[in-house]
Amino acid sequence: MVDHPTPAAAEAVQRAAGVVAARHRGDLDGAEALLAAFPSEQAKTLGFYLLAELALGLVRAQSGQSMDDLVQELSLHLATASDQPPPAPD
């Protein structure tokens, strides 16, 4: 993860968090507007990537789990949510 993101990366993370917050409160138009406001697909990808890293880091700090355990748990939740078998552990 980038320890000190550039101002553009920080703005992309804030925009990505805004998309998640808007969707969570049911503001689909607002979420769409925020998605459209990303200057490029690369910025959108970076914003959501850094947001995921930050969120997983916060959960890891609170739970004491390793990042590998958190990602495995997340994979299991995603598999359950999508009715697909979970991937085999490495």
C-alpha positions in Angstrom: 0.0 0.0 0.0 1.1 3.6 -0.6 2.0 5.0 2.8 1.7 8.6 1.7 -0.6 8.7 -1.3 -0.3 11.6 -3.7 -3.1 14.2 -3.5 -4.6 12.7 -6.7 -4.6 9.2 -5.2 -6.1 10.5 -1.9 -8.8 12.2 -3.9 -9.5 9.0 -5.8 -9.8 7.1 -2.4 -12.2 9.7 -1.1 -14.3 9.6 -4.2 -14.4 5.8 -4.0 -15.4 5.9 -0.4 -18.1 8.4 -1.4 -19.4 5.9 -4.0 -19.7 3.2 -1.3 -21.4 5.6 1.2 -23.9 6.8 -1.4 -24.8 3.3 -2.4 -25.1 2.3 1.2 -27.6 5.1 1.9 -29.5 4.2 -1.3 -28.4 7.3 -3.3 -27.8 5.4 -6.6 -27.8 8.7 -8.6 -25.1 10.2 -6.3 -23.0 7.0 -6.6 -23.3 7.1 -10.4 -22.3 10.8 -10.4 -19.3 10.1 -8.3 -18.3 7.2 -10.5 -18.6 9.4 -13.5 -16.4 12.1 -11.9 -13.3 9.9 -11.9 -10.9 11.4 -14.4 -9.9 8.0 -15.8 -10.4 4.2 -15.4 -6.9 4.1 -14.0 -7.8 6.7 -11.3 -11.0 4.7 -10.5 -9.0 1.4 -10.2 -6.4 3.1 -8.0 -9.1 4.7 -5.8 -10.9 1.4 -5.1 -7.7 -0.5 -4.7 -6.4 1.8 -2.1 -9.8 2.0 -0.4 -9.8 -1.8 -0.2 -6.3 -1.9 1.3 -7.2 0.8 3.8 -10.4 -1.0 4.8 -8.8 -4.4 5.2 -5.9 -2.8 7.1 -8.4 -1.2 9.6 -10.2 -4.5 10.0 -6.9 -6.3 10.5 -5.8 -3.8 13.1 -9.2 -4.2 15.0 -9.4 -8.0 14.7 -5.8 -9.0 15.1 -6.2 -11.4 12.1 -3.5 -11.7 9.5 -4.2 -10.2 6.1 -4.1 -13.7 4.6 -6.9 -14.8 7.0 -9.0 -11.8 6.3 -8.7 -12.3 2.5 -9.6 -16.0 2.9 -12.6 -15.0 5.0 -13.6 -12.4 2.5 -13.3 -15.0 -0.3 -15.6 -17.3 1.6 -18.2 -14.6 2.1 -18.1 -13.7 -1.5 -18.4 -17.3 -2.6 -21.4 -17.7 -0.3 -23.0 -14.5 -1.5 -22.6 -15.5 -5.2 -23.5 -19.2 -4.6 -20.2 -20.4 -5.9 -17.8 -22.8 -4.3 -14.9 -21.0 -2.5 -11.5 -21.2 -4.0 -9.2 -23.9 -2.6 -6.7 -22.6 -0.1 -3.1 -22.5 -1.3 
